[in-house]
Amino acid sequence: MIKNVLNWGEAELKRRFFGHRRSFYYILIMLMTVLLTSCTRADSGTSLSEPQEQGQEQPGEESGSESGEGHSSIQPEHDDLLPEQEAAIEQLANLSIEDKIGQMIISGFPGTELDTEAEELIRNGQLGGVILFGPNISNPKQLQSLTNDVKKSNGEEHIPLFISVDEEGGRVSRLPEGKTEFPTNEQIGKYKNADLSAQIGSVIGEELGAFGFNLNFAPVLDIFSNPENRVIGNRSFGDSAETVSELGIATMKGMQEAGIIPAVKHFPGHGDTTVDSHVGLPVVQKTKEELAELELVPFQTAISDGADMVMAAHIQYPKIDASLRPASLSKVMLSTLLREEMGYDGVVITDDLEMGAIQQNYGSGEAALMAIQAGADIVLFGHTPAKAEKAYNTLLQAVRKGELSAADIDRKVLRILTLKYKYELTNKPVEESALQVVGSSEHQQIAGQLKK
C-alpha cells in the first residue's frame, strides 16, 4: 500500500483523501510517519491502540476487520492538528469496523417515546444519531424528556449521538408550541439584513439546544428560481444567488455560534425543480457550468465560510452524470464536484433515503451503499429503524467483501468524529431549566423586528 501511495502524486493524493490543501499536507506528514514506522517494524503495520501481530491485515486494506478490536489507517503524530482532530484520531483507533459503520447512520423512529427497535440499535452501537419529526413531538417537556431518553439509551461508554431535526423556521418547523415563531425564509429574505438573519439563526440554535438537539438540517441554500417549484418555494431566502448566499450563510453562522451544527441543503440545489423528491425523482436538465452560474454559488460560499455539513439532494442531472443516479448517490456529484472541484472536506449526509425519489427506485441497503461509495459520510433514514438496520448490515458486508475499503471508512468516520468533538457533543441530559430560553422575551424581540 505504501508503495502505491508514494507513486500517486499530488493530484491523486488530494483526490483520494479530503480534497483540501491543508488535508493534503496532513496526509504527507502521515505518510512520512508510516515510512519511518515501517523501517522499524518491517511489514507488521501499526495501530494507535496496540501493535499488530505478524500476519494481521494492514489498516486501510480492502476487506476490513470483523473483530471488535479497533484499527485505523490514520496516524496522529502531527503538530498542526486542531484539538478535535487529535481527539477524533485517537477515538478512531479504538473503534471496530462495526462501531465505525454505526457512526455513518442516522435514523428516525415512530411515536413520542423511544422506539424499542431504535433503542436496541442505539445500545448496540448501530446508529450514530437520530432524527425527530412532528409525530415524535407533543410538548416541550415531552420533547426534552425524549432527547434525554435517547442519550440515556446510548450509555456513557458510547460516542455521543447526533440528535437532529429539520427546524428551518416558517412552514418547516418541528419544535412544539411556545417556541419563538419566525416567518418563512422568503419573507425574511425581503429584509436583506444579514445581521438579523444571524440573530435568527442564533435564536433557533439556542432553542434547539434547550430541547437537547445538536444538529439542525438547515439553513436552506436553494435558490427559488422556478416559480413552479412547490417543494422549496417560500423555504428559500429568494431568487438570487446573492440574497440566498448572504442570508443563508449568516443564519448558518448564527446556529454555529449557538453551538448547533448546521447542515446546509439541498446540494447541488433544489430550487429549479417541479417534482417533489418526497414523492418522485426530480430531473434537472442543466450542465455543470449552468449550475456553477447560479445553484452552486451559495454552497461554494458556505464551504468558504466553514460549512460543517452538507445535505445531498435526490435530484437527477442527466447532462452531468450519465449513470442517471440522483446527486445523493452520485460519485460525479459528491466526490468529483463537491469534494474535488469545490474543495469541500466536511461531512456529507444524504437527504432522507426513505423519500419517494429513492424508495421507488432502490432498496434501502442498496441506496445506502451507493451513497457511501459515491462520497457521502452519513446515510439518513427518517422514520424506520428496520431500514437503517438493513443499511447497517449492507455496509458492514460491503467492507468485508472489499466493496468498501477500510481506509475510506476511516476517512469518513474521522470527519464525523471530528465534528462531534468540535461541538463537544455529550451524553449528559439537558436540565429542565434550559427550557426557560424557549420563547423568551429576548428572542421575541428579535422576532419582532420582522413585523416592523
N, C-alpha and C positions, 0 to 999 in steps of 0.2 A: 504493500500500500504506500509506504514512504517513497519508494522509487517512482511510483506513478505520480504522486503529488509533486515531486521535485521536477517532473517533466511538464507540468501543466502550464506554467507561465502566469503572468498577472491576470490576463483576461479570464482565463479558465478558473483561476482561484477565486476571483470575485464572483463569477457565476455560480460556483459550487457552494460558496459559503454565503455570507449575509448580503452580498451585493452592495456593500458600503465601504468607502475607502478606509475609515477607521477600523472596520472589522477585518479588512484585508491585511493591514499591518498586524492586527491582533493574531491572525492566523499565521503570518510569517513567524512571529515570536513563538507560537505554539509549535510550529514545525522544527524550529531550532531546538526547542526543549525536547521534542520527540527524538531528534537525531542524537542529541547528547545522551539521552536516556538509553537509546538503543545501543550506543557504544559500550555501555557498562553492563547492560542486561541481555546482550545478544538479541535473540528473536523472541524473548519471553513476553514482551508487552508490559503495560503498567496500568494500574487503576488508582484513583485517588483514595480508595478505601484500603486496598492491600495489593501487593504484587500478585500477578497471575502465575499459576503453575505452568510448567512446560506443557505444551500441547493444547492449552486453552485457546479459544478463539480470540483474536485480537479485537479490541474495541474498534467499531467502525466497519467491521466486515459485514457482509450482506445478511447473514441469517439471524443474528441477534441471539440473546441469551434467553433461555426458558426458565432459569432458576430465579430464586428470589434475591440472588446476590447482585449488588449493583456494579455496573460497569459504565464507563464514559469515555468517549473519544476526545473530550475537551479537557485541556490542561490548564491549571490555574496560575502558573508561575509568571505573572506579568505585573509590571509596575503601573500601567496606565488604566487599569480597570476600575470602574466605579464600584462602591461597596456592594450594591445589589448584584452586580455581575459576579463578583468574587463569591458572594453567598450562594448564588444560583449554581455556579460551577461546583462548589463543594456539595451542595444538595444533590445535584445531578449524579455525582459519582456514587451516591449511596442508594440510588433507585434501581429496581429491577426493571426489565422491559415491560412487565405487567403494570408497574407503577407509572411508567412513562406514558404508556398508551392511555391510561386513565386520565392523565392530565390534559389530554387532547380532546376531551369530550365534555360538552355541556348539555344537560337535559332538563326538560320541564317534567311536570307530573300533574295529575288531576287533583282537584279538591283544595280545601282550605287548611288541611293538615298534611304533614309529610307523608307521602305515599309509601306503603310498605316496600314496594319494589324499588323505588328510588332510594329509600333508606338503606336497603341491602347493597345496592350498587355503591353508595357513598361509603358504607362501612368496609366494603371490600376494596376500596381504592380504585373503582372503575369509573369514577367521574371526577373531573377537575373543577366542576362548577354546576350550578343550577340556574334556571331562568323561571321567573314568575310572571304570570299573566293575570288579567282581570278575574277569572274564575278562582284564582288562588287567594284572592284578597277580599276581605269583607269590611274591616275597620282597622284603625291604627294599631290598637293593642294586639289584635289577632295577627296582623302582618308582622309586627316586631317579634311576637312570640314564635311565628313560623320561621323567620330567618334565624332566630336563636336556636330553634329545634334542629334546623339544618346544620348549623355549626356544631351543636352538641353531638349529632349523629356522626359527624366526621371524626370526632375524638381529637385529643391533644396530640396524638402521635402522628396524625396525617397532615399533609400540606394543606394550608387554608384553601377554601373553595372560592371560586368566583361566584358571587351571588348577584345575578344580573336581572335586568328589566329593560323594557322599552319605555322610557319616560322622556318623550320629546317635548311635551307641553302641547297645548292645543287639543286636537282630536285624538292624538295618540298619547294617552296618559293612563297609567295603571295605578297610581297612588290613590289611597282612599280619601273620602270626604274629609275636609279640614286642611288639606294641603294648600299651598299658595297657588292660585289659579292664574294661568297665563293664556293669552290668546294664541292663535295659530302663528307659526313662523312667518307665513305670508304677511300677516298683519304686523308682526314685529319688524319685518323687512322694510316696511314703508317708513319706519323711523330712521333707518340707515345710521344707527347710533351704536358703534362698536362697544363703547363703554357700558352702555345699558345692556347689550347682549351678554357681555362678560358677567355683569351682575346677575342676570337671569340664569346663566349657566352655574354661577356660584350658589344661588338660592336652590336650584334644582338639586345640585350636588349635596348641599348641606342637609336637605330634607331626605334625600335618598339615604345618606349616611345614618340619619337618625333611626331609620327603619331597619338598618342592617345591610343595605346594599353596598357593593363596592365597584360594580361595573354597570355602565349605562350604555345601551345601544342607541346612541345619539352623540352629536347632532347629525341631522340630515344635510348632506352636501350635494344633493341632487338639484339640478337647475330645472326649473319649471318652464321648459322650452316648448312643450307640446300642449296646447290648450285642451286636447282630448284626453290628456293623462289624468285618470281619476285616482289611481293608487297613490300618487305623490301629491299632486295638486297643492293645496294650501299647507302641506307639510314642508314645502320648500320656502326658503327665505326670499326667493324671487326668480326672475327670468334672466338675470345677468350673472356672468361668472364673477364679476367684481363684487356685487352685493352678497352673493352666497359665500364667497371666499372670506370677505371681511367679517360678516356677522357669524358665519358658521365657525370660523377659527376662534373668534372672540368667545363664543359660547363654549367651545371645546376647552379653552384655557380657563374659563371660569370654573368648569367642572373639575379640571385638574387641580386647581388651587384649593378646591373644597375637599380634595382627597378622593375623588371618584374617578375611575378610569373611564374615559370616553371612547366609544368605538364609532368612528366616522363611517357613514354609509350613504348610498349603496354602490360601491365601486363596481364598474367604472362610471356609473351614472344611470339613474332610473328615471330621469326627467323627460326623456323623449320616447316613452313607451305608451302604448294604448292598452295592452293586455296586462292584467294584474297577475303578478307572479305567484300570488297566493292560490290562484285557480288555474293558471296555464303558463306556458313558456313564452315570454315576450321575445320578439326578434327585432333587432335594430340593424338596419342596412347602412351602417356607417363604417368608414375606413378608420384606421388608427390616426391618420392625420386629421380627420374631421373631429374625432374625439378630443385630440390634443388642443384643438382650437376653442373648445367650449367645456365639455363634460369633465375632462381631466384637470382643468385649471384649479378648482377648489381642492381636489385631492393632492395635487402637487404642492399647493400652498400648505396644506395640512402637514404633509411629510416634512417640508422645510421647517415648519414650526413645531415639530416634535410630536406628531400623532403617535399614540401608544398602540392603537388597534384599528384595523381597517376591516369592515364587513364587506364581503363579496356578494354581488347580486346574482340572481338566477336569470340572466339575460343572455340570449344567443346573439353572436356577432359573426354572421357568415363571411363577411368580407375581411375579417381579421383572423378567425380560426376556422380552417376548413374542416376540422373534426366535428363542428357544429355542437360542441359541448357548451353549456352555459358558462358564463365567466367564473362562477363559483367552482366549477370542475375543470377549468381550462388552464393548462400549463402555459399556453401562449399569453393568457391574460394575467395570471398570477405570478408566474416565475419570470417570464420574459418581459412583459410590460411593467407590472407593478414593482417587481424587485430589481431587475437588471436595468431597465431603461429609466424608471422613475426614482430608483435608488432607495426604495423602502426596505428597512431591515427590522421592522417591528412585527407584532403579532398580526396574523391574518386569520379571520374567522369567517365561516360561511354564514350566509343567511340561513334561516330555518330549513333544514333538509326535509321537513315534513310538509312543506308547501307544495301546492299542486304542480308547479313547474318541474319539481324533482320527482315526486311520488308517482306521477303519471308516466314517467319515462325510465326510472331507475329504482332498484331496490335500495333499502336503507344502508346495508353493508356495502353494496356496490358503489353507491354515491359517496359514502364516507371515504372509501379507499381512493376513488378517483380524485376527490377534493384534496386529500393529503398528498397524493402523488403529484397533483397539479401545483402545489405550493402553499396550500392552507396549513395552518398550525392547529386550528381547533375546528371541530365539526359541531354544529348546533342542531339539537332535536328539541323542538319546542314543547312537546306535550306527552310523549310516550316513552317511558323508561325502557320498554322492551325493544324499541327500535335503537335506542342508544346502546343497549347491551349487544344487539346484533352488530352494530358498528364496532364496538369494542372487540368482539370476537373476530370479526373480519380483519381488523387492523393487526391484531396480535398474530393471526395466522399468516398474514401477508409478510410480516417481519420474519417469521420462522421459515417461510418459503423463499425468502430472498426478494420478494416483490417490493418491499420497502427496506432500505438499508438502515442498520442500527445507527450509523453516523448521521443520516438525515433525521432520524427520530431525535437524536441528541440535540441537533441544532434547533429543531422545533421546540422541544421541551425546555431548552435553555432560554429561549425567548420568553416562553410562558413563565418560567420560574423567576427570571429577571424582572418581569413586570409585576409579579406578585410581591417580590421583595421590595421593589421600588415604592409601591403603595402600602407597604407594611400590612398586608392582609393578615388577619388573625382569626383564631377560632373562639376568641373571647366573646361572650354575649354582649349585646348592647343594653345599657341600662334604660329603664322606662323613662327616666328623667330626660333622656335625649329627645323625646318627642316634643318637648317644650318649644323647640325651634320650628316645628312644623306649623306653618301659617302664622308665624309670629308677626308682631306689628312692624318690625324692621323689614321683613320680607314683603309684607303687604304694601309698604311704602314704595318698594322697588316696582312691584306690580302696578301700583297706582300711577306710575309715570307713563304707562301705556294707555291711560284713559284721558290724558290731557289733550 
